[in-house]
Amino acid sequence: MIAKKIRGLRWWMIGLVMLGAVINYLTRSTLAVAAPTLLTDLNITTQEYSYITAAFQGAIMLQPLCGYVLDVIGLKYGFAMFATAWSLICMAHGMATNWQTLAFLRGLLGLAEGSANPAGMKAVSEWFPAKERGLAGGIFNIGASFGSMLAPPLVVWAILHYNWQSAFVITGALGLVWVAAWLLLYDAPARHRRLAAAEAEHIAAGQEQHLKGDGTRPSVLSILKVRNFWGIALPRFLADPAWGTLAFWVPLYLTTVRGFDLAQIAMFAWLPFLAADLGCMFGPLVVLWLQKRGVRLINARRGAFTVGACMMMGVAFVGYVESPYAAIALLSLAGFAHQTLSVTVITMSSDLFKRNEVATVAGMCGTFGNLGLLIFSLLIGGLMASVGYTPFFVSLAVLDLLAAALLWILVRENAPQPATEPKA
């Protein structure tokens, strides 16, 4: 029996990957929302909480390992393996009785969840022509902010109706449901029975020939010698602490500094992530707008990153406004701005590296991003009691401007590109 072809199958596939990212960020955000309750219940200090978050960030820096596995064994089964692992580990959080156990589980979770970004970029590079990769990357990155946005109301509901342990069980179980759907529906373009010939030709015709994979295993040492790798990795090292601050520290900030209770956190803590969803689409639109005015693809990506970095200056004022609602508004602007620049720089791995290297490169760049987040999180945990949150909000604005400067200085185009993208 001949399988019926699905029109626009590539968009359905990136939608499926996006749902995986939703689950990924939902499970990793569960701890942050439950933290005010959990820390009190288990007698965990702010310093110990920083160790717990640091364990996650330290382990997620092994993203290159995840990317390498995905490049070698393939996206379908590799991503399913990692997603199954992170779902079960998340559920195990409900059995923790002290900060040491939580730190151990967070480390395991970080190792498994480090697969999401390399998987997303590999799917984008395989399923989309160059002119559509920015939009596809934006759709995938919506999963990060939507998962983080979904966490406050879902986790608070679970805590109020059951307990904080049930929140981890529920979010982990959702991951197992997604794995079943992934194995049933996903496959690579070359093997997907539902992919029409015309769409397969459209995808192949729009991909850069000089980036076509040769089937060999990626060489980490060779990648480290490439200037463009550092042009992506160093800006991520400087910019990614903003996302970690929103995901891991904002609920505690709203509780300890702004006096929010659990119900108010459920009402307001998701707003920065809603704004981040919009930023995921705004970044690619800026790129397209610049390209229509004759700007080359790589320069258009750098331009969009710079726009996001300039908007991030608003986060510097979070600690200075008196109204908690003004603070929420500025944090929401930060979410919008960060995803504007983040989706732009993350997508560049698929613009600058071969198909068989994309997941490895994305994972290696993710390591630098999470290293920056790890250092920043430890500094917050160690210094927050003495200096407060305000200096950290100011530094986020400065770091993103420095990241934009490095992106312009280091990244170079690999081959001549058209000034504007051809119409589909």
VORO-402912 format. One record per residue (C-alpha): residue in one letter; x, y negated, z. Coordinates in Angstrom, 2 decimals. Each point is the difference from the previous one (the first is absolute). Example, Ala and Ser with C-alpha at 12.3 -4.5 7.8 and 13.67 -1.06 7.14 Angstrom:
2
<rec rest="a" x="12.30" y="4.50" z="7.80"/>
<rec rest="s" x="1.37" y="-3.44" z="-0.66"/>
//
This chain:
424
<rec rest="m" x="0.00" y="0.00" z="0.00"/>
<rec rest="i" x="1.35" y="-3.39" z="-1.06"/>
<rec rest="a" x="0.14" y="-2.49" z="2.87"/>
<rec rest="k" x="-1.97" y="-3.19" z="-0.58"/>
<rec rest="k" x="2.27" y="-3.02" z="-0.40"/>
<rec rest="i" x="-0.38" y="-2.93" z="2.40"/>
<rec rest="r" x="0.24" y="-3.50" z="-1.40"/>
<rec rest="g" x="2.54" y="-2.20" z="1.81"/>
<rec rest="l" x="1.29" y="2.97" z="1.98"/>
<rec rest="r" x="3.14" y="-1.89" z="1.06"/>
<rec rest="w" x="-2.13" y="-2.41" z="2.05"/>
<rec rest="w" x="-1.75" y="2.89" z="1.73"/>
<rec rest="m" x="3.40" y="1.48" z="0.83"/>
<rec rest="i" x="1.36" y="-3.20" z="1.53"/>
<rec rest="g" x="-3.26" y="-0.28" z="1.92"/>
<rec rest="l" x="0.64" y="3.47" z="1.45"/>
<rec rest="v" x="3.55" y="-0.99" z="0.93"/>
<rec rest="m" x="-1.37" y="-3.18" z="1.59"/>
<rec rest="l" x="-2.34" y="2.08" z="2.18"/>
<rec rest="g" x="3.04" y="1.93" z="1.17"/>
<rec rest="a" x="1.66" y="-3.28" z="0.94"/>
<rec rest="v" x="-3.17" y="-1.01" z="1.89"/>
<rec rest="i" x="0.26" y="3.14" z="2.12"/>
<rec rest="n" x="3.75" y="-0.48" z="0.40"/>
<rec rest="y" x="-0.35" y="-3.50" z="1.42"/>
<rec rest="l" x="-3.11" y="0.85" z="1.98"/>
<rec rest="t" x="1.85" y="2.72" z="1.88"/>
<rec rest="r" x="3.09" y="-2.13" z="0.58"/>
<rec rest="s" x="-2.13" y="-2.96" z="1.18"/>
<rec rest="t" x="-2.03" y="2.05" z="2.47"/>
<rec rest="l" x="2.64" y="-0.40" z="2.72"/>
<rec rest="a" x="0.15" y="-3.79" z="-0.30"/>
<rec rest="v" x="-3.76" y="-0.39" z="0.46"/>
<rec rest="a" x="-0.12" y="2.54" z="2.84"/>
<rec rest="a" x="3.09" y="-1.52" z="1.65"/>
<rec rest="p" x="-1.76" y="-2.33" z="2.50"/>
<rec rest="t" x="-2.01" y="2.96" z="1.34"/>
<rec rest="l" x="2.67" y="2.66" z="-0.41"/>
<rec rest="l" x="2.79" y="-2.00" z="1.65"/>
<rec rest="t" x="-2.15" y="-0.60" z="3.06"/>
<rec rest="d" x="-1.16" y="3.62" z="0.19"/>
<rec rest="l" x="3.52" y="1.45" z="-0.26"/>
<rec rest="n" x="1.77" y="-2.80" z="1.91"/>
<rec rest="i" x="2.19" y="-0.91" z="-2.98"/>
<rec rest="t" x="1.86" y="-3.34" z="0.06"/>
<rec rest="t" x="0.45" y="-2.40" z="-2.92"/>
<rec rest="q" x="3.67" y="0.97" z="-0.19"/>
<rec rest="e" x="-0.89" y="3.69" z="-0.17"/>
<rec rest="y" x="-2.60" y="-0.78" z="-2.65"/>
<rec rest="s" x="2.76" y="-1.57" z="-2.09"/>
<rec rest="y" x="1.94" y="3.28" z="0.32"/>
<rec rest="i" x="-3.07" y="1.89" z="-1.25"/>
<rec rest="t" x="-0.36" y="-2.25" z="-3.04"/>
<rec rest="a" x="3.76" y="0.14" z="-0.56"/>
<rec rest="a" x="-0.15" y="3.81" z="-0.17"/>
<rec rest="f" x="-2.50" y="-0.29" z="-2.85"/>
<rec rest="q" x="2.06" y="-2.60" z="-1.83"/>
<rec rest="g" x="3.21" y="1.93" z="0.48"/>
<rec rest="a" x="-1.50" y="3.17" z="-1.47"/>
<rec rest="i" x="-1.80" y="-1.71" z="-2.86"/>
<rec rest="m" x="3.38" y="-1.29" z="-1.16"/>
<rec rest="l" x="0.51" y="3.53" z="-1.32"/>
<rec rest="q" x="-2.26" y="-0.98" z="-2.93"/>
<rec rest="p" x="2.81" y="0.85" z="-2.46"/>
<rec rest="l" x="-0.34" y="3.63" z="1.11"/>
<rec rest="c" x="-3.75" y="-0.14" z="-0.69"/>
<rec rest="g" x="0.59" y="-1.66" z="-3.37"/>
<rec rest="y" x="2.62" y="2.56" z="-0.96"/>
<rec rest="v" x="-2.36" y="2.86" z="0.89"/>
<rec rest="l" x="-2.76" y="-1.58" z="-2.09"/>
<rec rest="d" x="2.35" y="-0.49" z="-2.96"/>
<rec rest="v" x="1.23" y="3.61" z="0.21"/>
<rec rest="i" x="-3.13" y="2.07" z="0.75"/>
<rec rest="g" x="-2.56" y="-2.33" z="-1.51"/>
<rec rest="l" x="-2.58" y="-2.44" z="1.28"/>
<rec rest="k" x="-3.03" y="2.29" z="0.29"/>
<rec rest="y" x="1.34" y="2.57" z="2.44"/>
<rec rest="g" x="2.62" y="-2.20" z="1.63"/>
<rec rest="f" x="-2.48" y="-2.69" z="1.03"/>
<rec rest="a" x="-2.52" y="2.62" z="1.17"/>
<rec rest="m" x="2.67" y="1.55" z="2.22"/>
<rec rest="f" x="0.91" y="-3.33" z="1.61"/>
<rec rest="a" x="-3.65" y="-1.04" z="0.43"/>
<rec rest="t" x="-0.87" y="3.27" z="1.73"/>
<rec rest="a" x="2.92" y="-0.51" z="2.37"/>
<rec rest="w" x="-0.88" y="-3.59" z="0.93"/>
<rec rest="s" x="-3.67" y="0.92" z="0.57"/>
<rec rest="l" x="0.85" y="2.79" z="2.45"/>
<rec rest="i" x="2.61" y="-2.11" z="1.77"/>
<rec rest="c" x="-2.49" y="-2.85" z="0.41"/>
<rec rest="m" x="-2.51" y="2.36" z="1.60"/>
<rec rest="a" x="2.71" y="1.20" z="2.38"/>
<rec rest="h" x="0.35" y="-3.58" z="1.37"/>
<rec rest="g" x="-3.13" y="0.68" z="2.01"/>
<rec rest="m" x="1.92" y="2.47" z="2.17"/>
<rec rest="a" x="2.71" y="-2.51" z="1.05"/>
<rec rest="t" x="0.30" y="-0.72" z="3.73"/>
<rec rest="n" x="3.03" y="-2.32" z="0.07"/>
<rec rest="w" x="1.95" y="-2.40" z="-2.18"/>
<rec rest="q" x="2.73" y="2.55" z="-0.75"/>
<rec rest="t" x="-2.49" y="2.40" z="-1.60"/>
<rec rest="l" x="-1.55" y="-2.82" z="-1.97"/>
<rec rest="a" x="3.42" y="-1.11" z="-1.22"/>
<rec rest="f" x="0.79" y="3.55" z="-1.16"/>
<rec rest="l" x="-3.32" y="0.29" z="-1.84"/>
<rec rest="r" x="0.41" y="-3.45" z="-1.55"/>
<rec rest="g" x="3.38" y="1.07" z="-1.32"/>
<rec rest="l" x="-1.51" y="3.05" z="-1.67"/>
<rec rest="l" x="-2.84" y="-2.14" z="-1.35"/>
<rec rest="g" x="2.43" y="-2.53" z="-1.45"/>
<rec rest="l" x="1.92" y="2.73" z="-1.81"/>
<rec rest="a" x="-3.15" y="1.38" z="-1.64"/>
<rec rest="e" x="-1.64" y="-3.37" z="-0.73"/>
<rec rest="g" x="3.12" y="-1.32" z="-1.69"/>
<rec rest="s" x="-1.21" y="1.89" z="-3.08"/>
<rec rest="a" x="-2.87" y="-2.39" z="-0.79"/>
<rec rest="n" x="1.89" y="-2.83" z="-1.67"/>
<rec rest="p" x="2.27" y="2.22" z="-2.15"/>
<rec rest="a" x="-3.05" y="2.05" z="-0.99"/>
<rec rest="g" x="-1.94" y="-3.08" z="-1.01"/>
<rec rest="m" x="2.83" y="-1.42" z="-2.09"/>
<rec rest="k" x="0.61" y="3.36" z="-1.67"/>
<rec rest="a" x="-3.68" y="0.24" z="-0.93"/>
<rec rest="v" x="0.06" y="-3.55" z="-1.38"/>
<rec rest="s" x="3.11" y="0.72" z="-2.08"/>
<rec rest="e" x="-1.45" y="3.23" z="-1.42"/>
<rec rest="w" x="-3.57" y="-1.07" z="-0.69"/>
<rec rest="f" x="0.29" y="-3.62" z="-1.19"/>
<rec rest="p" x="1.63" y="-1.99" z="-2.79"/>
<rec rest="a" x="2.21" y="-2.92" z="1.06"/>
<rec rest="k" x="-2.67" y="-2.62" z="-0.59"/>
<rec rest="e" x="-2.39" y="1.68" z="2.47"/>
<rec rest="r" x="2.44" y="1.00" z="2.75"/>
<rec rest="g" x="-0.38" y="-3.23" z="1.97"/>
<rec rest="l" x="-3.77" y="0.40" z="0.24"/>
<rec rest="a" x="0.31" y="3.72" z="0.73"/>
<rec rest="g" x="2.55" y="-0.72" z="2.72"/>
<rec rest="g" x="-2.34" y="-2.59" z="1.45"/>
<rec rest="i" x="-2.86" y="2.51" z="0.12"/>
<rec rest="f" x="2.23" y="2.55" z="1.70"/>
<rec rest="n" x="1.17" y="-2.54" z="2.58"/>
<rec rest="i" x="-3.59" y="-0.87" z="0.85"/>
<rec rest="g" x="0.07" y="3.34" z="1.78"/>
<rec rest="a" x="2.58" y="-1.29" z="2.49"/>
<rec rest="s" x="-2.01" y="-3.04" z="1.00"/>
<rec rest="f" x="-3.40" y="1.71" z="-0.20"/>
<rec rest="g" x="1.18" y="2.84" z="2.22"/>
<rec rest="s" x="1.33" y="-2.52" z="2.51"/>
<rec rest="m" x="-3.24" y="-1.97" z="-0.29"/>
<rec rest="l" x="-2.12" y="3.10" z="0.60"/>
<rec rest="a" x="1.93" y="0.96" z="3.13"/>
<rec rest="p" x="-1.31" y="-2.65" z="2.48"/>
<rec rest="p" x="-3.74" y="0.71" z="-0.32"/>
<rec rest="l" x="0.41" y="3.78" z="-0.36"/>
<rec rest="v" x="2.48" y="0.41" z="2.86"/>
<rec rest="v" x="-1.90" y="-2.33" z="2.34"/>
<rec rest="w" x="-3.21" y="1.89" z="-0.78"/>
<rec rest="a" x="1.70" y="3.29" z="0.86"/>
<rec rest="i" x="1.40" y="-1.41" z="3.26"/>
<rec rest="l" x="-3.30" y="-1.52" z="1.11"/>
<rec rest="h" x="-2.04" y="3.10" z="-0.82"/>
<rec rest="y" x="2.55" y="2.68" z="0.92"/>
<rec rest="n" x="3.62" y="-0.80" z="0.94"/>
<rec rest="w" x="3.28" y="-1.12" z="-1.56"/>
<rec rest="q" x="1.01" y="3.62" z="-0.65"/>
<rec rest="s" x="-2.98" y="0.53" z="-2.29"/>
<rec rest="a" x="1.10" y="-2.92" z="-2.18"/>
<rec rest="f" x="3.13" y="1.89" z="-1.04"/>
<rec rest="v" x="-1.93" y="3.22" z="-0.60"/>
<rec rest="i" x="-2.56" y="-1.73" z="-2.24"/>
<rec rest="t" x="2.52" y="-1.89" z="-2.13"/>
<rec rest="g" x="2.19" y="3.09" z="-0.36"/>
<rec rest="a" x="-2.95" y="2.14" z="-1.08"/>
<rec rest="l" x="-0.84" y="-2.51" z="-2.74"/>
<rec rest="g" x="3.48" y="0.60" z="-1.38"/>
<rec rest="l" x="-0.65" y="3.72" z="-0.38"/>
<rec rest="v" x="-3.19" y="-0.74" z="-1.94"/>
<rec rest="w" x="2.00" y="-2.20" z="-2.38"/>
<rec rest="v" x="2.63" y="2.72" z="-0.54"/>
<rec rest="a" x="-2.71" y="2.39" z="-1.21"/>
<rec rest="a" x="-1.27" y="-2.61" z="-2.47"/>
<rec rest="w" x="3.55" y="-0.76" z="-1.18"/>
<rec rest="l" x="0.82" y="3.63" z="-0.77"/>
<rec rest="l" x="-3.29" y="0.40" z="-1.84"/>
<rec rest="l" x="0.12" y="-3.16" z="-2.12"/>
<rec rest="y" x="3.60" y="-1.13" z="-0.57"/>
<rec rest="d" x="2.57" y="1.11" z="-2.55"/>
<rec rest="a" x="2.76" y="-1.61" z="-2.06"/>
<rec rest="p" x="-1.03" y="-1.56" z="-3.36"/>
<rec rest="a" x="1.78" y="2.73" z="-1.98"/>
<rec rest="r" x="-2.07" y="2.71" z="1.71"/>
<rec rest="h" x="-3.32" y="-1.69" z="0.78"/>
<rec rest="r" x="-2.81" y="1.75" z="-1.86"/>
<rec rest="r" x="-2.28" y="-3.05" z="0.21"/>
<rec rest="l" x="2.41" y="-2.43" z="-1.68"/>
<rec rest="a" x="-1.10" y="-1.01" z="-3.50"/>
<rec rest="a" x="2.58" y="-0.09" z="-2.78"/>
<rec rest="a" x="-0.61" y="-3.70" z="-0.69"/>
<rec rest="e" x="0.66" y="-0.94" z="3.63"/>
<rec rest="a" x="3.12" y="2.18" z="0.13"/>
<rec rest="e" x="1.29" y="-1.80" z="-3.09"/>
<rec rest="h" x="-0.85" y="-3.39" z="1.54"/>
<rec rest="i" x="2.01" y="0.86" z="3.12"/>
<rec rest="a" x="3.00" y="1.33" z="-1.92"/>
<rec rest="a" x="0.09" y="-2.85" z="-2.52"/>
<rec rest="g" x="0.08" y="-2.64" z="2.72"/>
<rec rest="q" x="2.88" y="1.46" z="2.03"/>
<rec rest="e" x="3.56" y="-1.23" z="-0.46"/>
<rec rest="q" x="2.05" y="2.54" z="-1.91"/>
<rec rest="h" x="3.21" y="-0.92" z="1.84"/>
<rec rest="l" x="-1.70" y="0.97" z="3.28"/>
<rec rest="k" x="-1.25" y="3.36" z="-1.22"/>
<rec rest="g" x="1.12" y="2.73" z="2.40"/>
<rec rest="d" x="2.41" y="2.67" z="-1.24"/>
<rec rest="g" x="-1.18" y="2.67" z="2.46"/>
<rec rest="t" x="3.17" y="-0.01" z="2.08"/>
<rec rest="r" x="0.01" y="-0.37" z="3.77"/>
<rec rest="p" x="0.59" y="-3.59" z="1.13"/>
<rec rest="s" x="3.44" y="-0.90" z="1.37"/>
<rec rest="v" x="-0.17" y="-2.04" z="3.20"/>
<rec rest="l" x="3.63" y="-1.08" z="-0.32"/>
<rec rest="s" x="-0.56" y="-1.23" z="-3.56"/>
<rec rest="i" x="-3.07" y="-1.96" z="1.07"/>
<rec rest="l" x="1.96" y="-1.66" z="2.82"/>
<rec rest="k" x="2.45" y="-1.35" z="-2.58"/>
<rec rest="v" x="-2.73" y="-1.75" z="-1.96"/>
<rec rest="r" x="-0.37" y="-3.74" z="0.63"/>
<rec rest="n" x="-3.75" y="0.07" z="-0.59"/>
<rec rest="f" x="-0.45" y="2.48" z="2.84"/>
<rec rest="w" x="1.44" y="-2.53" z="2.45"/>
<rec rest="g" x="-2.07" y="-2.70" z="-1.66"/>
<rec rest="i" x="-3.14" y="1.87" z="1.13"/>
<rec rest="a" x="1.28" y="1.54" z="3.25"/>
<rec rest="l" x="1.35" y="-3.13" z="1.68"/>
<rec rest="p" x="-3.15" y="-2.11" z="-0.57"/>
<rec rest="r" x="-2.03" y="2.87" z="1.48"/>
<rec rest="f" x="2.33" y="0.09" z="3.02"/>
<rec rest="l" x="-0.85" y="-3.65" z="0.64"/>
<rec rest="a" x="-3.69" y="0.03" z="-0.96"/>
<rec rest="d" x="-1.37" y="3.26" z="1.45"/>
<rec rest="p" x="0.15" y="-1.11" z="3.68"/>
<rec rest="a" x="-3.07" y="-2.14" z="-0.74"/>
<rec rest="w" x="-2.14" y="3.07" z="-0.68"/>
<rec rest="g" x="1.29" y="1.83" z="3.03"/>
<rec rest="t" x="-0.85" y="-2.99" z="2.18"/>
<rec rest="l" x="-3.57" y="-0.08" z="-1.33"/>
<rec rest="a" x="-0.46" y="3.76" z="0.31"/>
<rec rest="f" x="1.70" y="0.75" z="3.32"/>
<rec rest="w" x="0.03" y="-3.18" z="2.09"/>
<rec rest="v" x="-2.99" y="-2.18" z="-0.89"/>
<rec rest="p" x="-2.55" y="1.99" z="2.10"/>
<rec rest="l" x="2.28" y="-0.36" z="3.05"/>
<rec rest="y" x="0.60" y="-3.67" z="-0.81"/>
<rec rest="l" x="-3.74" y="-0.66" z="-0.18"/>
<rec rest="t" x="-0.51" y="1.81" z="3.30"/>
<rec rest="t" x="2.88" y="-1.40" z="2.06"/>
<rec rest="v" x="0.32" y="-3.51" z="-1.43"/>
<rec rest="r" x="-3.41" y="-0.86" z="-1.43"/>
<rec rest="g" x="-2.07" y="1.88" z="2.61"/>
<rec rest="f" x="-1.98" y="2.19" z="-2.41"/>
<rec rest="d" x="-1.80" y="3.03" z="1.39"/>
<rec rest="l" x="-0.46" y="3.30" z="-1.85"/>
<rec rest="a" x="-3.25" y="-1.10" z="-1.66"/>
<rec rest="q" x="1.60" y="-3.22" z="-1.28"/>
<rec rest="i" x="2.93" y="1.96" z="-1.40"/>
<rec rest="a" x="-2.49" y="2.15" z="-1.92"/>
<rec rest="m" x="-1.64" y="-3.19" z="-1.32"/>
<rec rest="f" x="3.11" y="-1.95" z="-1.02"/>
<rec rest="a" x="3.16" y="2.17" z="-0.21"/>
<rec rest="w" x="-0.99" y="1.36" z="-3.42"/>
<rec rest="l" x="-0.23" y="-3.43" z="-1.67"/>
<rec rest="p" x="3.73" y="-0.33" z="-0.82"/>
<rec rest="f" x="-0.24" y="3.32" z="-1.82"/>
<rec rest="l" x="-3.08" y="-1.07" z="-1.95"/>
<rec rest="a" x="2.02" y="-3.02" z="-1.13"/>
<rec rest="a" x="2.85" y="2.38" z="-0.84"/>
<rec rest="d" x="-2.34" y="1.94" z="-2.32"/>
<rec rest="l" x="-0.59" y="-3.21" z="-1.93"/>
<rec rest="g" x="3.73" y="-0.65" z="-0.08"/>
<rec rest="c" x="0.55" y="3.39" z="-1.64"/>
<rec rest="m" x="-2.02" y="-1.20" z="-2.97"/>
<rec rest="f" x="1.21" y="-3.62" z="0.08"/>
<rec rest="g" x="3.67" y="0.96" z="-0.52"/>
<rec rest="p" x="-0.61" y="1.89" z="-3.28"/>
<rec rest="l" x="-2.28" y="-2.80" z="-1.22"/>
<rec rest="v" x="2.79" y="-2.54" z="0.57"/>
<rec rest="v" x="2.33" y="2.25" z="-2.01"/>
<rec rest="l" x="-2.48" y="0.22" z="-2.89"/>
<rec rest="w" x="-0.63" y="-3.77" z="0.10"/>
<rec rest="l" x="3.72" y="-0.70" z="-0.26"/>
<rec rest="q" x="0.49" y="2.50" z="-2.81"/>
<rec rest="k" x="-2.74" y="-1.60" z="-2.07"/>
<rec rest="r" x="2.06" y="-3.20" z="0.23"/>
<rec rest="g" x="3.09" y="1.62" z="-1.43"/>
<rec rest="v" x="1.73" y="1.21" z="3.17"/>
<rec rest="r" x="1.72" y="3.39" z="-0.25"/>
<rec rest="l" x="-1.27" y="2.85" z="2.17"/>
<rec rest="i" x="2.84" y="0.04" z="2.55"/>
<rec rest="n" x="-0.01" y="-3.78" z="0.36"/>
<rec rest="a" x="-3.78" y="0.06" z="0.36"/>
<rec rest="r" x="0.34" y="2.51" z="2.84"/>
<rec rest="r" x="2.59" y="-2.20" z="1.68"/>
<rec rest="g" x="-2.28" y="-2.98" z="-0.43"/>
<rec rest="a" x="-2.91" y="1.79" z="1.67"/>
<rec rest="f" x="2.27" y="1.04" z="2.88"/>
<rec rest="t" x="1.05" y="-3.61" z="0.47"/>
<rec rest="v" x="-3.62" y="-1.17" z="0.10"/>
<rec rest="g" x="-0.67" y="2.52" z="2.76"/>
<rec rest="a" x="3.11" y="-1.05" z="1.91"/>
<rec rest="c" x="-1.08" y="-3.65" z="-0.08"/>
<rec rest="m" x="-3.45" y="0.89" z="1.32"/>
<rec rest="m" x="1.62" y="2.00" z="2.81"/>
<rec rest="m" x="1.18" y="-3.30" z="1.49"/>
<rec rest="g" x="-3.46" y="-0.27" z="1.59"/>
<rec rest="v" x="0.78" y="2.84" z="2.44"/>
<rec rest="a" x="2.59" y="-2.22" z="1.68"/>
<rec rest="f" x="-2.83" y="-2.02" z="1.59"/>
<rec rest="v" x="-1.91" y="2.93" z="1.59"/>
<rec rest="g" x="1.54" y="-0.63" z="3.41"/>
<rec rest="y" x="-0.62" y="-3.75" z="-0.10"/>
<rec rest="v" x="-3.74" y="-0.14" z="-0.65"/>
<rec rest="e" x="-2.30" y="-0.10" z="3.02"/>
<rec rest="s" x="-3.03" y="1.67" z="-1.53"/>
<rec rest="p" x="0.18" y="3.83" z="-0.12"/>
<rec rest="y" x="-2.12" y="-0.14" z="-3.14"/>
<rec rest="a" x="2.54" y="-2.29" z="-1.68"/>
<rec rest="a" x="2.65" y="2.55" z="0.96"/>
<rec rest="i" x="-2.08" y="2.76" z="-1.62"/>
<rec rest="a" x="-0.32" y="-2.15" z="-3.12"/>
<rec rest="l" x="3.76" y="-0.51" z="-0.21"/>
<rec rest="l" x="0.63" y="3.71" z="0.58"/>
<rec rest="s" x="-2.46" y="0.71" z="-2.81"/>
<rec rest="l" x="1.92" y="-2.38" z="-2.26"/>
<rec rest="a" x="3.13" y="1.95" z="0.94"/>
<rec rest="g" x="-1.67" y="3.26" z="-1.00"/>
<rec rest="f" x="-1.05" y="-1.50" z="-3.35"/>
<rec rest="a" x="3.44" y="-1.49" z="-0.64"/>
<rec rest="h" x="1.94" y="3.09" z="1.02"/>
<rec rest="q" x="-1.92" y="2.35" z="-2.26"/>
<rec rest="t" x="0.31" y="-2.52" z="-2.84"/>
<rec rest="l" x="3.77" y="0.31" z="0.17"/>
<rec rest="s" x="0.20" y="3.60" z="1.23"/>
<rec rest="v" x="-1.95" y="1.59" z="-2.86"/>
<rec rest="t" x="2.18" y="-2.00" z="-2.39"/>
<rec rest="v" x="3.38" y="1.16" z="1.28"/>
<rec rest="i" x="-1.14" y="3.60" z="0.58"/>
<rec rest="t" x="-1.19" y="0.29" z="-3.62"/>
<rec rest="m" x="3.41" y="-1.09" z="-1.28"/>
<rec rest="s" x="1.45" y="3.46" z="0.66"/>
<rec rest="s" x="-2.13" y="1.26" z="-2.90"/>
<rec rest="d" x="1.13" y="-2.93" z="-2.18"/>
<rec rest="l" x="3.73" y="0.48" z="0.53"/>
<rec rest="f" x="0.64" y="3.74" z="0.48"/>
<rec rest="k" x="-0.60" y="3.21" z="-1.93"/>
<rec rest="r" x="-3.13" y="2.08" z="0.55"/>
<rec rest="n" x="1.93" y="2.79" z="1.74"/>
<rec rest="e" x="1.58" y="-2.54" z="2.39"/>
<rec rest="v" x="-3.01" y="-2.12" z="0.96"/>
<rec rest="a" x="-1.13" y="1.91" z="3.12"/>
<rec rest="t" x="3.57" y="0.27" z="1.29"/>
<rec rest="v" x="0.66" y="-3.71" z="-0.58"/>
<rec rest="a" x="-3.31" y="-0.97" z="1.58"/>
<rec rest="g" x="0.84" y="2.14" z="3.01"/>
<rec rest="m" x="3.49" y="-1.47" z="0.34"/>
<rec rest="c" x="-1.37" y="-3.54" z="-0.21"/>
<rec rest="g" x="-2.61" y="1.00" z="2.56"/>
<rec rest="t" x="2.82" y="1.02" z="2.32"/>
<rec rest="f" x="1.39" y="-3.52" z="-0.07"/>
<rec rest="g" x="-3.47" y="-1.47" z="0.51"/>
<rec rest="n" x="-0.63" y="2.19" z="3.01"/>
<rec rest="l" x="3.47" y="-0.68" z="1.39"/>
<rec rest="g" x="-0.89" y="-3.69" z="0.02"/>
<rec rest="l" x="-3.30" y="0.81" z="1.66"/>
<rec rest="l" x="1.72" y="2.22" z="2.59"/>
<rec rest="i" x="2.47" y="-2.70" z="1.01"/>
<rec rest="f" x="-2.74" y="-2.63" z="0.13"/>
<rec rest="s" x="-2.29" y="2.22" z="2.09"/>
<rec rest="l" x="2.75" y="0.75" z="2.50"/>
<rec rest="l" x="0.76" y="-3.70" z="0.31"/>
<rec rest="i" x="-3.68" y="-0.74" z="0.70"/>
<rec rest="g" x="-0.14" y="2.73" z="2.64"/>
<rec rest="g" x="3.20" y="-1.19" z="1.67"/>
<rec rest="l" x="-0.49" y="-3.76" z="-0.18"/>
<rec rest="m" x="-3.76" y="-0.57" z="-0.08"/>
<rec rest="a" x="-0.24" y="-0.22" z="3.80"/>
<rec rest="s" x="2.61" y="-2.77" z="0.13"/>
<rec rest="v" x="-0.51" y="-1.97" z="-3.23"/>
<rec rest="g" x="-3.57" y="0.92" z="-1.04"/>
<rec rest="y" x="-1.27" y="0.76" z="-3.49"/>
<rec rest="t" x="0.41" y="-3.47" z="-1.54"/>
<rec rest="p" x="3.69" y="0.26" z="-1.01"/>
<rec rest="f" x="-0.75" y="3.25" z="-1.78"/>
<rec rest="f" x="-2.85" y="-1.53" z="-2.01"/>
<rec rest="v" x="2.31" y="-2.84" z="-1.06"/>
<rec rest="s" x="2.74" y="2.42" z="-1.04"/>
<rec rest="l" x="-2.38" y="1.95" z="-2.24"/>
<rec rest="a" x="-0.49" y="-3.11" z="-2.15"/>
<rec rest="v" x="3.74" y="-0.59" z="-0.28"/>
<rec rest="l" x="0.83" y="3.63" z="-0.82"/>
<rec rest="d" x="-2.41" y="0.09" z="-2.94"/>
<rec rest="l" x="1.50" y="-3.14" z="-1.53"/>
<rec rest="l" x="3.46" y="1.57" z="0.26"/>
<rec rest="a" x="-1.41" y="3.18" z="-1.60"/>
<rec rest="a" x="-1.30" y="-2.02" z="-2.97"/>
<rec rest="a" x="3.44" y="-1.58" z="-0.49"/>
<rec rest="l" x="1.68" y="3.42" z="-0.04"/>
<rec rest="l" x="-2.52" y="1.35" z="-2.51"/>
<rec rest="w" x="0.88" y="-2.80" z="-2.41"/>
<rec rest="i" x="3.74" y="0.36" z="0.55"/>
<rec rest="l" x="0.43" y="3.78" z="-0.19"/>
<rec rest="v" x="-2.59" y="1.51" z="-2.38"/>
<rec rest="r" x="0.83" y="0.20" z="-3.70"/>
<rec rest="e" x="-2.06" y="1.30" z="-2.91"/>
<rec rest="n" x="1.17" y="3.35" z="-1.32"/>
<rec rest="a" x="-1.02" y="-0.63" z="-3.57"/>
<rec rest="p" x="-1.64" y="-2.74" z="-2.10"/>
<rec rest="q" x="-3.71" y="-0.39" z="0.74"/>
<rec rest="p" x="-2.76" y="-1.76" z="-1.90"/>
<rec rest="a" x="-0.98" y="-3.41" z="1.32"/>
<rec rest="t" x="-3.62" y="1.08" z="0.19"/>
<rec rest="e" x="-1.58" y="3.39" z="0.35"/>
<rec rest="p" x="-1.85" y="1.53" z="-2.94"/>
<rec rest="k" x="-3.70" y="0.37" z="0.28"/>
<rec rest="a" x="-1.36" y="3.46" z="0.71"/>
//
